[in-house]
Amino acid sequence: MQDQRDSILACACDLYLSDGFAGLSMRKLAKEVGVTAPALYRYYDGREAVLADLVRQAHRVFLDYLRRGLEAPTPVDRFLSAGEGYIDFALEHPRWYAIMFSGSERLGMDAIPDDIQSMGLAIHQFWNDRVNECMRTGVLKEGDPEGVGLTLWAHSHGMVQLYQQGRLNTDEAGFRRLMKASGARLFGGLMNDDYAARLAELAAEESAVLSGVGAASETDGVKG
């Protein structure tokens, strides 16, 4: 039953991302999965329930990727390792990443279910904790942890969006190097002088191999 449920969610994700909520019907989904509509209703009572389960699964896996960073030995290592987990998830599960940020209205929901909201809050708290412990140990300058966390998240999310929309002239390996260099420059401005100097060296090293990476020209257009 779990294999069938996974198949339903995979097909639902494809249909939603290609046709939107209006283009996702239980009949069309059943056809894509290869079952009858009545058989599909044994698993879900409607498309809203399918999408909710899809978003729920995406949040669970995302949290798993982030929590890998907790195995690192120091606050800054935990922060940077969690950041790598963020990028790994976005690149390895681009469809889940996209649907996580669709919003309740686009998913046909009056509101995000409580358990999914709780996972979202857990993700938010996870980043605040990483920033907080870096501030407490003097790695980061003192400030508003929530505001700093929001700034760092906006940077990562924006870079991922640019890459996934084809606005950067690079492959995945180049994008990872670009993220390290760009993240080092941003993070360096928030760090104390000693750590900032170390990250400046890292940014310079990564930038040296990125001469062919940059924003796509206007003539390239937007993909997707």
Summary of the structure (lengths in Angstrom):
residues: 224
radius of gyration: 20.0
end to end distance: 33.8
largest distance: 63.6
contacts: 661
relative contact order: 0.09
helix: 71%
strand: 2%
